[in-house]
Amino acid sequence: MKNKLAIKKNIKNFNKYFFQTFKTGKYLLIKYIGTAILMSVIAVLSNLLQVEELTYLNAVLAVDYFSSMISFGIYTGTNILANQNFSSKTYVRKFTGIGFKLAVFLNLLFVAILIIFPKFIMTSLTGFFPNDYTFYYLMCGYAFLSGIKGYVSDILKALQIFKQQFISDILTLIITIAGFAGLYFYGGGIYTLNNIAIVYIIANLIGLLLGLYYLSHNKIIKINLFAKTPIKLSRKQWSIIVINFAIEFVWEIGYFATSVLLLRLSDAMLNTYSYLETVLDLFNGFLFAYINITCIQIARNLGRSNFKKAFQHAKYSIYGTLIIWLIYFLASMALIYPIALGANDEYFKIMFTVVPCYTIIHLLRFLTWNFSSYMLSLGGKNKILLALEIFSSITLVGLCFVAKYIPDNIPLSYFIITIPDIISLVACVIIFLRKKWMANINDDPNLLKNKIKCFIFDFDDTLYYGVNWGFWAKLKLDFLNNHFSHLSEEERKNILKKYKCYRKPSKIDLCQILNDIEGSCQAWLDYRDSLEMTEAEKKGKAIKPSDLKKFAKHGKCYIVSNARMKDIKAFSEYYKIDLSLFEEVIINDFAVNNTSKKKYYWKIMIENKLLPNQIMVIGNNYNYDIKPAKDLKMNYYKCKDGFTYEKVVG
């Protein structure tokens, strides 16, 4: 019974974390789903080409995809370095700048090889014999632009500029679709490959320029990727970039080898596979966002100290993958036939065999990706993942040499190209179940605790809590009456006049006067202790000194409070809160404004050269403490009846 209750509690907590994390990446989710839908439209429009032209297009796109993987691999490595050195905006600018220059250089080198050896690339590697290479050369230009645009888009995502990334990527695809549609209707239903290449180039150029604009005009951190950045990296830093680059590049070799193998089997195999890679991605966007934004992030933020919870959440994400995949499979089976029939009658019959085979393959690949993502993102098992990618790519390259011996059988062909995924999946499951994949989690630069450099605390009901304020207000009023009881009526009027209080003073008026009298706060705290009170009236605790020291050791600590300094000093002394552990105690002079703390949060961030995700705000009031932090995209923790260092950071 206890186990069932524990499981229910875990699921409830997971759902709570799921939706909280999901909200932060809503534009990322919209982007993935929007991209999938628009890419599906492009796939349908592409299928209106003649068979030979379609084969040529898919073969060149398979080659061009290397550019995206080059940029993504470099971005992954440099982003890890930026996360490890998030102490200032300078490091973020430095590493993103280094990554951009490396992406430009390697993509130029790759495109130069494509331009120098066109016949070797198309004839010897793919086995396709084009009559005209003009389209090929134009697509080389597209490869370079799409690779650089991909790097810029990934930087926007890393800085959590999701809305602008969404606009840049979606606009690129809309322009591509508009270009395709224009060519189709203007040309009387006939495409010209060279014009298609020009459409790709224009769309990606606009998307790239827009992405660069968003980076250079961002409010939080403005990045000019063209600024001079001396490349001075340590050996360890270079190894991080090289390993992540190698993982993506080796993966792309396997993907390219799959395309070559299918092309050598038949045009129909390549074209239907390429078509399904795009059209059946309708649900992949949601699935990727589910894993990337929620499950990995939740398990990561729980940390090593909550190993069991993190492992449980990892399993939830796999169950979620299977549930979403069932929806994916049923929807694709219901939608793919009319889409395929409308796009290309020639491939309609083969689709009835290809669709089930392809969806099973993609399920295996996504499960492999799911498991490997946890090992890579949470456990830092880069070398294991690289080894699996090398094994898969070598196997697929080897299959290309024996393609002529493979029978013309669709299920058999798909089973053969899935063998590396099956073996990799088995290896990943074994490593996953051994629970050693989280061994290095405390060193993960993406852990929340490794990002936070500064803590901002509220004071009342945060650093101390559980106070019976109704009783204290009455106590304070009684003390005030006693405090003024020895004064004559004339003296009393003079004090009220001094504080410009001409009417009959209210409780608030008297308290404000009291707070301005030196030593009075401590006096009425002492007065409180001198009275005989019940335990309920005495209730009130403070954060443990050991916890406060942990916060101070982790990063800089500040207090931003609506209370007066005399109150803070009196209460901190009473509850033994060590104010010397704080960099500064800031008094909010405009407490009547619910968002007034925002300017102080911003001031702390700017003075310490921090990014919003490096700051954690801790408070008990949503309007005064949490909302300003939320508006500035800072981390926040809403406390009630106390908190611990492990709860906040872990």
C-alpha positions as CSV (number, residue, x, y, z in Angstrom):
1,M,0.0,0.0,0.0
2,K,2.8,2.4,0.9
3,N,4.6,1.6,-2.4
4,K,1.4,2.5,-4.3
5,L,1.1,5.8,-2.4
6,A,4.7,6.6,-3.1
7,I,4.3,5.9,-6.8
8,K,1.2,8.1,-6.9
9,K,3.1,10.9,-5.2
10,N,6.0,10.6,-7.6
11,I,3.7,10.7,-10.6
12,K,1.9,13.8,-9.1
13,N,5.3,15.5,-8.5
14,F,6.5,14.5,-12.0
15,N,3.3,16.0,-13.6
16,K,3.8,19.2,-11.5
17,Y,7.4,19.6,-12.7
18,F,6.4,18.5,-16.2
19,F,4.0,21.4,-16.7
20,Q,6.2,24.0,-14.9
21,T,9.1,23.1,-17.2
22,F,6.9,22.8,-20.2
23,K,5.7,26.4,-19.9
24,T,9.2,27.8,-20.0
25,G,9.7,26.2,-23.4
26,K,6.3,26.7,-25.0
27,Y,7.8,28.5,-28.1
28,L,10.3,25.7,-28.5
29,L,7.4,23.2,-28.6
30,I,5.4,25.4,-31.0
31,K,8.6,25.7,-33.2
32,Y,9.1,21.9,-33.4
33,I,5.5,21.2,-34.2
34,G,5.3,24.1,-36.7
35,T,8.5,23.0,-38.3
36,A,7.3,19.5,-38.7
37,I,4.0,20.6,-40.4
38,L,5.8,23.0,-42.7
39,M,8.5,20.5,-43.6
40,S,5.7,18.0,-44.4
41,V,4.2,20.6,-46.8
42,I,7.6,21.0,-48.5
43,A,7.9,17.2,-48.8
44,V,4.5,17.0,-50.5
45,L,5.5,19.8,-52.9
46,S,8.8,18.1,-53.6
47,N,7.1,14.9,-54.5
48,L,5.5,16.7,-57.4
49,L,8.9,16.5,-59.2
50,Q,9.6,13.8,-61.8
51,V,11.2,10.6,-60.3
52,E,14.7,11.4,-61.6
53,E,14.6,15.0,-60.4
54,L,13.3,13.9,-57.0
55,T,16.0,11.3,-56.6
56,Y,18.6,14.0,-57.5
57,L,17.1,16.4,-54.9
58,N,17.1,13.7,-52.1
59,A,20.6,12.6,-52.9
60,V,22.0,16.2,-52.7
61,L,20.0,16.9,-49.5
62,A,21.6,13.8,-47.9
63,V,25.0,15.3,-48.7
64,D,24.1,18.8,-47.6
65,Y,22.9,17.5,-44.2
66,F,26.6,17.2,-43.2
67,S,26.7,21.0,-42.9
68,S,24.0,21.0,-40.2
69,M,25.7,18.2,-38.3
70,I,29.0,20.0,-38.4
71,S,27.5,23.2,-36.9
72,F,25.4,21.3,-34.4
73,G,28.4,19.3,-33.1
74,I,30.5,22.5,-32.7
75,Y,27.5,24.3,-31.0
76,T,27.1,21.4,-28.5
77,G,30.7,21.5,-27.5
78,T,31.0,25.3,-27.2
79,N,27.7,25.5,-25.4
80,I,29.0,23.1,-22.7
81,L,32.0,25.4,-22.3
82,A,29.8,28.5,-22.0
83,N,27.7,26.7,-19.3
84,Q,30.8,25.8,-17.4
85,N,32.0,29.4,-17.4
86,F,28.7,31.2,-16.8
87,S,30.3,33.6,-14.4
88,S,30.0,36.5,-16.8
89,K,28.6,37.5,-20.2
90,T,32.1,37.7,-21.5
91,Y,32.5,33.9,-21.5
92,V,29.2,33.4,-23.2
93,R,30.2,35.8,-26.0
94,K,33.6,34.3,-26.2
95,F,32.6,30.6,-26.6
96,T,29.7,31.3,-28.9
97,G,32.0,33.5,-31.0
98,I,34.6,30.7,-31.1
99,G,31.9,28.2,-32.1
100,F,30.6,30.5,-34.9
101,K,34.1,30.9,-36.4
102,L,34.8,27.2,-36.3
103,A,31.4,26.4,-37.9
104,V,32.1,28.9,-40.7
105,F,35.6,27.5,-41.3
106,L,34.6,23.9,-41.3
107,N,31.5,24.5,-43.4
108,L,33.6,26.4,-45.9
109,L,36.1,23.5,-46.0
110,F,33.3,21.0,-46.5
111,V,31.6,23.0,-49.3
112,A,35.0,23.5,-51.0
113,I,35.5,19.7,-51.1
114,L,32.0,19.3,-52.6
115,I,32.7,21.9,-55.3
116,I,36.2,20.4,-56.1
117,F,35.0,16.8,-56.3
118,P,31.4,16.9,-57.7
119,K,31.6,13.7,-59.8
120,F,33.2,11.7,-57.0
121,I,30.5,12.8,-54.5
122,M,27.5,12.2,-56.8
123,T,28.8,9.3,-59.0
124,S,31.2,7.3,-56.9
125,L,29.5,7.7,-53.4
126,T,25.8,7.9,-54.2
127,G,25.9,6.1,-57.5
128,F,23.7,8.7,-59.1
129,F,24.7,10.2,-62.5
130,P,23.3,13.7,-63.0
131,N,23.4,15.3,-66.5
132,D,23.8,18.8,-65.2
133,Y,25.8,19.9,-62.1
134,T,24.4,23.5,-61.9
135,F,21.8,22.4,-59.3
136,Y,24.5,20.6,-57.3
137,Y,26.7,23.8,-57.2
138,L,23.7,25.9,-56.1
139,M,22.9,23.5,-53.4
140,C,26.5,23.7,-52.1
141,G,25.7,27.4,-51.4
142,Y,22.5,26.3,-49.6
143,A,24.5,23.8,-47.5
144,F,26.8,26.5,-46.2
145,L,23.9,28.9,-45.4
146,S,21.7,26.3,-43.7
147,G,24.7,25.1,-41.6
148,I,25.5,28.6,-40.3
149,K,21.8,29.4,-39.8
150,G,21.5,26.2,-37.8
151,Y,24.3,27.2,-35.5
152,V,22.8,30.7,-34.9
153,S,19.4,29.1,-34.3
154,D,20.9,26.8,-31.7
155,I,22.5,29.7,-29.9
156,L,19.1,31.4,-29.6
157,K,17.8,28.2,-28.1
158,A,20.7,28.0,-25.6
159,L,20.0,31.5,-24.4
160,Q,16.4,30.6,-24.1
161,I,15.3,33.1,-26.7
162,F,12.7,30.7,-27.9
163,K,10.2,33.1,-29.4
164,Q,12.7,34.7,-31.7
165,Q,14.1,31.3,-32.7
166,F,10.6,30.2,-33.5
167,I,10.1,33.3,-35.7
168,S,13.4,32.9,-37.6
169,D,12.9,29.1,-38.3
170,I,9.2,29.3,-39.2
171,L,9.7,32.3,-41.5
172,T,12.5,30.4,-43.3
173,L,10.1,27.5,-44.0
174,I,7.2,29.7,-45.0
175,I,9.4,31.5,-47.6
176,T,10.5,28.1,-48.9
177,I,6.9,26.9,-49.2
178,A,5.9,30.2,-50.9
179,G,8.8,29.8,-53.3
180,F,7.8,26.2,-54.2
181,A,4.2,27.1,-54.7
182,G,5.1,30.1,-56.8
183,L,7.4,28.0,-59.0
184,Y,4.7,25.3,-59.4
185,F,1.9,27.7,-60.4
186,Y,4.1,30.0,-62.4
187,G,5.7,27.1,-64.3
188,G,2.3,25.5,-65.1
189,G,2.9,22.6,-62.7
190,I,6.5,22.0,-63.7
191,Y,9.5,22.6,-61.3
192,T,13.0,23.5,-62.3
193,L,15.6,22.2,-59.9
194,N,17.9,25.2,-60.3
195,N,15.0,27.5,-59.2
196,I,14.3,25.2,-56.2
197,A,17.9,25.6,-55.1
198,I,17.6,29.4,-55.4
199,V,14.4,29.3,-53.2
200,Y,16.3,27.3,-50.6
201,I,19.2,29.8,-50.7
202,I,17.0,32.9,-50.3
203,A,14.9,31.4,-47.5
204,N,17.9,30.4,-45.4
205,L,19.7,33.7,-46.0
206,I,16.7,35.6,-44.7
207,G,16.5,33.2,-41.7
208,L,20.2,33.6,-41.0
209,L,20.1,37.4,-41.1
210,L,17.0,37.5,-38.8
211,G,18.8,35.2,-36.3
212,L,21.9,37.4,-36.3
213,Y,19.7,40.4,-35.7
214,Y,17.9,38.8,-32.7
215,L,21.3,37.9,-31.2
216,S,22.8,41.4,-31.6
217,H,19.6,43.1,-30.2
218,N,18.8,40.9,-27.3
219,K,18.0,42.8,-24.1
220,I,19.8,40.5,-21.7
221,I,23.0,39.7,-23.6
222,K,23.9,41.2,-27.0
223,I,26.2,38.9,-29.1
224,N,28.1,40.0,-32.2
225,L,29.3,36.7,-33.7
226,F,31.6,38.6,-36.1
227,A,33.5,40.4,-33.3
228,K,37.2,39.4,-32.9
229,T,37.6,36.4,-30.5
230,P,41.1,35.2,-29.9
231,I,40.9,31.4,-29.9
232,K,42.8,30.4,-26.7
233,L,41.3,27.1,-25.4
234,S,42.9,24.6,-23.1
235,R,43.5,21.0,-24.2
236,K,40.5,19.8,-22.1
237,Q,38.2,22.5,-23.7
238,W,39.3,21.5,-27.2
239,S,38.5,17.8,-26.3
240,I,35.0,18.8,-25.3
241,I,34.4,20.5,-28.7
242,V,36.1,17.7,-30.7
243,I,34.2,14.8,-29.0
244,N,30.8,16.5,-29.5
245,F,31.7,17.4,-33.0
246,A,32.8,13.8,-33.7
247,I,29.5,12.3,-32.3
248,E,27.4,14.4,-34.7
249,F,29.7,14.0,-37.7
250,V,29.9,10.2,-37.2
251,W,26.2,10.0,-36.8
252,E,25.8,11.9,-40.1
253,I,28.1,9.4,-41.9
254,G,25.7,6.7,-40.8
255,Y,22.7,8.7,-42.0
256,F,24.4,9.4,-45.3
257,A,25.3,5.7,-45.7
258,T,21.7,4.8,-45.1
259,S,20.6,7.1,-48.0
260,V,23.3,5.7,-50.3
261,L,22.3,2.1,-49.4
262,L,18.6,2.8,-50.2
263,L,19.5,4.6,-53.4
264,R,21.6,1.6,-54.5
265,L,18.7,-0.7,-53.8
266,S,16.3,1.5,-55.9
267,D,15.0,5.0,-56.5
268,A,11.7,4.1,-54.9
269,M,13.4,3.1,-51.6
270,L,15.4,6.3,-51.3
271,N,12.5,8.6,-52.3
272,T,9.9,7.0,-50.0
273,Y,12.3,6.9,-47.1
274,S,13.2,10.6,-47.6
275,Y,9.6,11.4,-47.9
276,L,8.6,9.6,-44.7
277,E,11.6,11.1,-42.8
278,T,9.8,14.5,-43.3
279,V,6.1,13.8,-43.4
280,L,6.0,11.4,-40.5
281,D,7.9,13.9,-38.4
282,L,4.5,15.5,-37.6
283,F,4.7,14.1,-34.1
284,N,8.4,14.0,-33.7
285,G,8.5,17.7,-32.8
286,F,6.2,17.1,-29.8
287,L,8.1,13.9,-28.8
288,F,11.5,15.7,-29.0
289,A,10.2,18.7,-27.0
290,Y,8.7,16.3,-24.4
291,I,12.1,14.6,-23.9
292,N,14.3,17.7,-24.3
293,I,12.3,20.3,-22.4
294,T,10.8,18.3,-19.7
295,C,12.0,14.8,-18.8
296,I,15.7,15.3,-19.2
297,Q,15.5,18.8,-17.5
298,I,13.5,17.5,-14.6
299,A,15.8,14.5,-13.9
300,R,18.9,16.8,-14.4
301,N,17.6,19.4,-11.9
302,L,16.8,16.8,-9.3
303,G,20.5,15.9,-9.2
304,R,22.5,13.1,-7.7
305,S,21.2,13.6,-4.2
306,N,17.7,12.6,-5.5
307,F,19.0,9.7,-7.5
308,K,15.9,7.5,-7.1
309,K,13.6,10.3,-8.1
310,A,15.7,11.1,-11.1
311,F,15.8,7.5,-12.2
312,Q,12.0,7.2,-11.8
313,H,11.5,10.3,-13.9
314,A,13.8,8.9,-16.6
315,K,11.5,5.9,-16.7
316,Y,8.4,8.1,-17.0
317,S,9.9,9.8,-20.0
318,I,10.4,6.4,-21.7
319,Y,6.8,5.4,-20.9
320,G,5.7,8.8,-22.3
321,T,7.7,8.2,-25.4
322,L,5.9,4.9,-26.0
323,I,2.4,6.5,-25.4
324,I,3.2,9.4,-27.8
325,W,4.6,6.9,-30.3
326,L,1.3,4.9,-30.3
327,I,-0.6,8.1,-31.2
328,Y,2.1,8.9,-33.7
329,F,1.8,5.5,-35.4
330,L,-2.0,5.5,-35.5
331,A,-2.1,9.1,-36.9
332,S,0.5,8.4,-39.5
333,M,-1.3,5.3,-40.7
334,A,-4.5,7.4,-41.0
335,L,-3.0,10.4,-42.7
336,I,0.0,9.2,-44.7
337,Y,-2.0,7.5,-47.5
338,P,-4.1,10.5,-48.7
339,I,-1.0,12.7,-48.4
340,A,1.1,10.2,-50.4
341,L,-1.6,9.7,-53.0
342,G,-2.0,13.4,-53.6
343,A,1.7,13.9,-53.9
344,N,2.9,11.1,-56.1
345,D,0.7,8.3,-57.4
346,E,3.7,6.2,-58.4
347,Y,4.7,5.6,-54.8
348,F,1.3,5.0,-53.4
349,K,1.3,1.2,-53.6
350,I,4.7,0.8,-52.1
351,M,3.7,3.0,-49.2
352,F,1.4,0.3,-47.8
353,T,4.5,-1.8,-47.1
354,V,7.0,1.0,-46.4
355,V,5.0,2.9,-43.7
356,P,4.7,0.1,-41.1
357,C,8.4,-0.9,-41.6
358,Y,9.5,2.7,-41.4
359,T,7.5,3.6,-38.2
360,I,8.9,0.5,-36.4
361,I,12.5,1.6,-37.4
362,H,11.8,5.1,-36.1
363,L,10.5,3.8,-32.9
364,L,13.7,1.8,-32.3
365,R,15.8,4.8,-33.2
366,F,13.9,7.1,-30.8
367,L,14.1,4.7,-28.0
368,T,17.9,4.4,-28.6
369,W,18.1,8.2,-28.7
370,N,16.0,8.5,-25.5
371,F,18.3,6.2,-23.6
372,S,21.5,7.6,-25.0
373,S,20.3,11.2,-24.3
374,Y,20.1,10.4,-20.6
375,M,23.6,8.9,-20.6
376,L,25.0,11.8,-22.6
377,S,23.1,14.7,-21.0
378,L,22.9,13.4,-17.4
379,G,25.9,11.1,-17.0
380,G,28.4,12.6,-19.4
381,K,29.0,9.3,-21.1
382,N,30.2,10.9,-24.3
383,K,32.8,8.3,-25.2
384,I,30.2,5.5,-24.9
385,L,27.9,7.3,-27.2
386,L,30.7,8.1,-29.7
387,A,31.7,4.4,-29.7
388,L,28.0,3.4,-30.5
389,E,27.8,5.9,-33.3
390,I,31.1,4.7,-34.8
391,F,29.8,1.1,-34.7
392,S,26.5,2.0,-36.3
393,S,28.2,4.1,-39.1
394,I,30.8,1.5,-39.9
395,T,28.0,-1.2,-40.2
396,L,26.0,1.0,-42.5
397,V,29.0,1.9,-44.7
398,G,29.8,-1.8,-44.9
399,L,26.3,-2.6,-46.1
400,C,26.7,-0.1,-49.0
401,F,29.3,-2.4,-50.5
402,V,27.1,-5.4,-50.4
403,A,23.9,-3.6,-51.5
404,K,23.8,-5.5,-54.8
405,Y,23.5,-8.8,-52.9
406,I,20.5,-7.7,-50.9
407,P,17.2,-9.1,-52.3
408,D,14.6,-6.6,-53.6
409,N,12.5,-7.0,-50.5
410,I,11.3,-3.9,-48.5
411,P,10.8,-5.5,-45.0
412,L,14.2,-7.3,-45.3
413,S,16.0,-4.1,-46.5
414,Y,14.5,-2.1,-43.6
415,F,15.4,-4.8,-41.1
416,I,19.0,-4.8,-42.3
417,I,19.5,-1.0,-41.9
418,T,17.9,-1.3,-38.4
419,I,20.5,-3.9,-37.1
420,P,22.9,-1.2,-35.7
421,D,20.0,0.5,-33.9
422,I,18.9,-2.8,-32.4
423,I,22.4,-3.6,-31.1
424,S,22.9,0.0,-29.8
425,L,19.5,0.0,-28.1
426,V,20.3,-3.3,-26.3
427,A,23.7,-1.8,-25.1
428,C,21.9,1.4,-24.0
429,V,19.3,-0.5,-22.0
430,I,21.9,-2.5,-20.2
431,I,23.9,0.6,-19.2
432,F,20.7,2.4,-18.2
433,L,19.5,-0.5,-16.0
434,R,22.9,-0.7,-14.3
435,K,22.1,2.8,-13.0
436,K,25.7,4.0,-13.5
437,W,24.7,6.5,-16.1
438,M,24.3,9.2,-13.4
439,A,27.8,8.6,-12.0
440,N,29.1,12.0,-13.1
441,I,25.9,14.0,-12.7
442,N,27.3,16.4,-10.1
443,D,29.8,17.6,-12.7
444,D,27.2,18.2,-15.4
445,P,27.5,21.9,-16.4
446,N,23.8,21.9,-17.2
447,L,22.8,21.1,-13.6
448,L,20.9,23.9,-12.0
449,K,23.2,23.9,-9.1
450,N,26.2,24.4,-11.4
451,K,24.6,27.3,-13.1
452,I,23.4,29.3,-10.1
453,K,26.0,32.0,-9.0
454,C,23.8,34.3,-7.0
455,F,20.9,34.0,-4.4
456,I,18.5,36.8,-3.6
457,F,16.4,36.3,-0.5
458,D,13.3,38.1,0.8
459,F,13.5,38.6,4.6
460,D,10.1,38.4,6.4
461,D,8.6,34.9,6.3
462,T,11.6,33.7,4.3
463,L,14.8,33.7,6.3
464,Y,12.6,33.4,9.4
465,Y,9.0,32.1,9.3
466,G,6.0,30.8,11.1
467,V,5.3,34.1,13.0
468,N,1.8,34.7,14.3
469,W,1.5,38.2,12.9
470,G,-2.0,38.8,14.3
471,F,-0.7,38.2,17.8
472,W,2.5,40.3,17.1
473,A,0.4,43.2,15.8
474,K,-1.6,43.3,19.1
475,L,1.6,42.9,21.1
476,K,3.2,45.8,19.2
477,L,0.2,48.0,19.9
478,D,0.3,47.1,23.6
479,F,4.0,47.9,23.7
480,L,3.4,51.2,21.9
481,N,0.8,52.2,24.5
482,N,3.2,51.3,27.3
483,H,6.0,53.1,25.5
484,F,4.0,56.4,25.2
485,S,2.2,56.0,28.6
486,H,4.9,58.0,30.5
487,L,4.6,60.9,28.1
488,S,2.3,63.9,28.8
489,E,-0.4,64.7,26.3
490,E,1.6,67.7,25.0
491,E,4.7,65.5,24.5
492,R,2.6,62.9,22.7
493,K,1.1,65.6,20.4
494,N,4.6,66.9,19.6
495,I,5.8,63.5,18.5
496,L,2.8,63.0,16.3
497,K,3.3,66.5,14.9
498,K,7.0,65.7,14.2
499,Y,5.9,62.7,12.0
500,K,3.1,64.8,10.4
501,C,0.4,62.7,11.9
502,Y,-2.4,65.2,12.8
503,R,-5.4,62.9,13.0
504,K,-6.0,60.2,15.6
505,P,-3.0,57.8,15.0
506,S,-3.9,54.3,13.7
507,K,-2.0,51.1,14.5
508,I,0.1,51.7,11.3
509,D,0.9,55.3,12.2
510,L,2.1,54.2,15.7
511,C,4.2,51.3,14.3
512,Q,5.9,53.6,11.7
513,I,6.7,56.1,14.4
514,L,8.0,53.2,16.6
515,N,10.2,51.9,13.8
516,D,11.9,55.3,13.5
517,I,12.8,55.5,17.2
518,E,16.4,54.1,17.6
519,G,16.5,50.8,19.5
520,S,12.7,50.4,19.7
521,C,12.5,47.3,17.5
522,Q,14.8,45.4,19.8
523,A,13.0,46.9,22.8
524,W,9.6,45.5,21.8
525,L,11.2,42.1,20.9
526,D,12.6,42.0,24.4
527,Y,9.2,43.1,25.7
528,R,7.7,40.1,23.8
529,D,10.0,37.6,25.5
530,S,9.2,39.1,29.0
531,L,5.6,38.1,28.7
532,E,4.1,34.7,29.5
533,M,2.8,33.3,26.1
534,T,1.5,30.0,24.8
535,E,3.6,27.9,22.4
536,A,1.4,29.0,19.5
537,E,2.1,32.6,20.3
538,K,5.8,32.0,20.5
539,K,5.9,30.1,17.2
540,G,8.6,31.2,14.8
541,K,11.7,29.7,13.3
542,A,14.6,30.7,11.1
543,I,16.7,29.1,8.4
544,K,19.4,26.9,9.8
545,P,22.8,28.6,10.0
546,S,24.4,25.6,8.3
547,D,22.0,26.0,5.3
548,L,22.7,29.7,5.1
549,K,26.5,29.0,5.0
550,K,25.9,26.5,2.2
551,F,24.2,29.2,0.2
552,A,27.0,31.7,0.9
553,K,29.6,29.1,-0.1
554,H,27.8,28.3,-3.3
555,G,27.4,31.9,-4.6
556,K,26.9,35.5,-3.7
557,C,23.9,36.1,-1.4
558,Y,21.7,39.3,-1.2
559,I,18.6,40.3,0.8
560,V,16.0,42.5,-1.0
561,S,13.2,43.3,1.5
562,N,10.2,45.5,2.0
563,A,11.1,45.7,5.7
564,R,13.0,48.5,7.3
565,M,16.7,48.1,8.2
566,K,16.0,48.4,11.9
567,D,13.5,45.6,11.7
568,I,15.9,43.4,9.8
569,K,18.7,44.0,12.3
570,A,16.4,43.3,15.2
571,F,14.9,40.2,13.7
572,S,18.3,38.8,12.5
573,E,19.8,39.3,15.9
574,Y,16.7,37.7,17.6
575,Y,16.7,34.7,15.2
576,K,20.5,34.5,14.9
577,I,20.6,35.1,11.2
578,D,24.2,36.0,10.3
579,L,23.9,39.1,8.1
580,S,27.7,39.1,7.4
581,L,27.1,36.2,5.0
582,F,25.2,38.6,2.6
583,E,26.9,40.8,0.1
584,E,24.3,43.5,0.7
585,V,21.0,44.1,2.4
586,I,18.8,46.1,0.1
587,I,15.7,47.9,1.3
588,N,12.9,48.4,-1.1
589,D,11.9,52.0,-1.0
590,F,8.8,51.5,-3.2
591,A,7.1,48.5,-1.6
592,V,3.7,49.7,-2.6
593,N,4.4,48.6,-6.2
594,N,4.1,44.9,-6.5
595,T,6.8,44.6,-9.1
596,S,9.1,47.2,-7.5
597,K,11.8,44.6,-6.5
598,K,12.4,44.1,-10.2
599,K,14.8,47.1,-10.5
600,Y,16.9,45.7,-7.5
601,Y,17.1,42.2,-9.1
602,W,18.2,43.8,-12.4
603,K,20.8,46.0,-10.5
604,I,22.3,42.9,-8.8
605,M,22.4,41.0,-12.2
606,I,24.1,43.9,-14.0
607,E,26.6,44.7,-11.2
608,N,27.7,41.1,-11.0
609,K,27.7,40.6,-14.8
610,L,25.4,37.6,-14.6
611,L,22.7,36.1,-16.8
612,P,19.1,35.6,-15.5
613,N,19.4,31.8,-15.3
614,Q,22.4,32.2,-13.0
615,I,20.3,33.9,-10.3
616,M,17.9,32.2,-7.9
617,V,15.2,34.3,-6.1
618,I,13.8,32.9,-2.9
619,G,10.7,34.4,-1.3
620,N,7.2,33.7,0.1
621,N,5.1,36.3,-1.8
622,Y,4.2,35.8,-5.4
623,N,3.6,39.5,-6.3
624,Y,6.5,41.0,-4.3
625,D,9.2,38.3,-4.7
626,I,8.4,35.8,-7.4
627,K,6.7,37.7,-10.2
628,P,9.6,40.2,-10.7
629,A,12.0,37.2,-10.9
630,K,9.7,35.5,-13.4
631,D,9.5,38.6,-15.5
632,L,13.3,38.8,-15.7
633,K,13.5,35.0,-16.6
634,M,15.4,34.3,-13.3
635,N,15.1,31.0,-11.4
636,Y,12.8,31.3,-8.4
637,Y,11.7,29.2,-5.3
638,K,8.4,30.1,-3.5
639,C,8.9,28.9,0.1
640,K,6.3,28.3,2.8
641,D,7.3,27.4,6.4
642,G,11.0,27.3,5.7
643,F,13.4,25.7,3.2
644,T,16.7,24.0,3.0
645,Y,19.7,24.4,0.7
646,E,19.1,20.9,-0.8
647,K,15.5,21.7,-1.6
648,V,16.3,24.9,-3.4
649,V,19.4,23.9,-5.3
650,G,18.9,20.1,-5.6
